Amino acid sequence: MARKRWRYHASLAGLTFAALVATLNWDSEQHWLDRLSIVSAYSCLVCLSVALLIGPRQAIRFGKPIVNHYLRRDLGIWGAVWGFGHFYLAMLLSMNNEYLERFVYADDLPFAEATQYLLYSAGTIAGFLVGVVFIVLLGLSNDWSLRRLGRRKWKRMQRLAYVAFGLIMVHGFAFQLIESRQLALVGGMAVAGAMVVFAQFAGRIAVKKAGGPAPHR
Ligand code: HEM
């Protein structure tokens, strides 16, 4: 298992490195820090979405929920690493007057000033809350926590990943509206959200049909 986990980490580190190189060499008018902020945000979203699809997939295959799954855990860890990278960059880029004047108080924005401000505040608060939840989840992502808390409690706390995912949706859509993002990116986030919700339902139904316990109980 240790070798398998090293393979997971090596693959995820390789993908991270490739994404960083591609972002930095991407020929674009955008500043490289802006690019890195967006790429890190989406990389986090992808890692977390895939991690949250693993449980339902196993439930559908085997008819019972799983507690610990190493690939899911490792994806969560790398998602949090990307998330914190974005957290730092986004704070640098958006928590200042220049950003507010461009995306909150300007005259040519899609919504009224009060709405832009509301979106900015809600998006920022949700972003900070994701950071807090990620710290708790990172603390859980090891065998020591699993042993110490016991499978039941550990699993219950691990469900915070869904809270993080929900907050990322609120946060991401708020900033997408503020910055009038391209439809493809808005659609991408919506598809990720829908897949995770749909998979949850499908997993629960599969476990019920197999006569097992409800997932994560
Ligand atoms: C770990 C916590 C966070 C996660 C997982 C996260 C995730 C995301 C995601 C998925 C988007 C994509 C929406 C898009 O622009 O198309 C986004 C955008 C954005 N986020 Fe976050 N976010 C986090 C924390 C923060 C914080 C604390 C701030 C600062 C207030 C912030 C500011 C922004 C900004 C300004 C955008 C717009 C595009 C950009 O510059 O990257 N985020 N975030």
Residues whose N, C-alpha, C, O or C-beta is under 5 A from the ligand:
A	BS01	HEM	D34 S37 I38 A41 Y42 C44 L45 G83 F84 F87 A90 M91 S94 T124 G127 F128 V130 G131 I168 G172 F175 Q176 R181 L185
